[in-house]
Amino acid sequence: MSLKTKLIGAVATVLIIMGVFVYFRYFFTYEQRNVVRRQIDSITGQNLTITIFGWDGRIIKQWSGIKKVSSGKDLKYYTYFYTKDGKYVQIPASVWYIAEEK
């Protein structure tokens, strides 16, 4: 390859990289960023088992294959996650639970 071809290729690569950066930085909405983050998390997510215990120490409910556990801090604190079936589960802060990786 000639020097001119290499130079044009290098300039084109730099322009493409700058264009992608500008697009993701200024034209990618907050919601789109969250969707991409969730998709990455679902690929690299964990394999958690969530177990809810009663006050007496017995197991009340258990879910397995949970990818991510999040917490909300509105007026009341809570923990939430989605099951393998896509069902939303919300646990109040007053409940004892353990999230462990299997």
Secondary structure in CASP SS format (residue, H / E / C, confidence):
PFRMAT SS
TARGET T0000
AUTHOR 0000-0000-0000
METHOD secondary structure of the structure
MODEL  1
M C 1.00
S C 1.00
L H 1.00
K H 1.00
T H 1.00
K H 1.00
L H 1.00
I H 1.00
G H 1.00
A H 1.00
V H 1.00
A H 1.00
T H 1.00
V H 1.00
L H 1.00
I H 1.00
I H 1.00
M H 1.00
G H 1.00
V H 1.00
F H 1.00
V H 1.00
Y H 1.00
F H 1.00
R H 1.00
Y H 1.00
F H 1.00
F C 1.00
T C 1.00
Y H 1.00
E H 1.00
Q H 1.00
R H 1.00
N H 1.00
V H 1.00
V H 1.00
R H 1.00
R H 1.00
Q H 1.00
I H 1.00
D H 1.00
S H 1.00
I H 1.00
T H 1.00
G C 1.00
Q C 1.00
N C 1.00
L E 1.00
T E 1.00
I E 1.00
T E 1.00
I E 1.00
F E 1.00
G C 1.00
W C 1.00
D C 1.00
G C 1.00
R C 1.00
I E 1.00
I E 1.00
K E 1.00
Q E 1.00
W E 1.00
S E 1.00
G E 1.00
I E 1.00
K C 1.00
K C 1.00
V E 1.00
S E 1.00
S E 1.00
G E 1.00
K E 1.00
D C 1.00
L C 1.00
K C 1.00
Y E 1.00
Y E 1.00
T E 1.00
Y E 1.00
F E 1.00
Y E 1.00
T C 1.00
K C 1.00
D C 1.00
G C 1.00
K C 1.00
Y E 1.00
V E 1.00
Q E 1.00
I E 1.00
P E 1.00
A C 1.00
S C 1.00
V C 1.00
W E 1.00
Y E 1.00
I E 1.00
A E 1.00
E E 1.00
E E 1.00
K C 1.00
END
